[in-house]
């Protein structure tokens, strides 16, 4: 249990620095460029555990698997994470972080529509609380300085598309493997994004040397090591327990934004974070209760 707690805290703390780091790095780099490079680095960091995982399972990737992971990479990296980077640059880090953390709630709805995982009353309540939380954080009655309507809209798009990436990935992750699927989808998605970046005349290598430390931090620490701790938490427990990472992050991220970027966190953001954490707790409680019901039925 201690290993699980350490991994969750480490993953949450690292992920909580993401928006601050990307806001700093994004000021000197193109959004497509930074996203492609950081996920390429992050994917390479996950290659060693992916190889070990593949050897243990004995599963060998085929052409269909590669094509599927390429699609995952397009949705998760080229769409969601590019939008995430663009959203970070157009709103405060203290707002961007909790807004993106609504993605597990959107994942529930997408799973309800396209899979056999159906929503129940508790999950609908959690989703409603999540929507209310987003409204509080957006604060349409008085948009906070540093936030823009376009930035927050783009961030919600990033959350929805990342939710789609998560639901899609769940279909094959058991067969392919957690590290393998994540690593390959990161690398292939990044390479596709680099091609798009070059084809559209955006910078590919310009500015990387001048921002090398931010790029390495975003790639190795945030994307690589952050996901490694997240997956270790799941490995030592389960997916529901590991997802606590995203419940903790919204509470930590604004602290880094205040300390490093000198942002001001208003009452509506705090209210939104509290509602979001409440929705997340309801979601994980629902999952735990369902598992207990299934276990009780099997033992009856």
Buried (B, 14 or more C-beta within 10 A) or exposed (E): EEEBBBBBBBBBBBBBBBBBBBBBBBEBBBBBBBBBBBBBBBBBBBBEBBEEBBEEEEBEBEEEBEEBBBBBBBBBBBBBBBBBBBBBBBBBBBBBBBBBBBBBBBBBBBBBEEEEBEBEEBBBBBBEBBBBBBBBBBBEEEBBEBBBEEBBBBBBBBBBBBBBBBBBBBEBBEEBBBBBBBBBBBBBBBBBBBEBBBEEEBBBEEBBEEBEEBBBBBBBBBBBBBBBBBBBBBBBBBEBBBBBBBBBBBBBBBEBBBEBBEBBBBEBBBBBBBBBBBBBBBBBEBBEEEEEEEEEEEEE
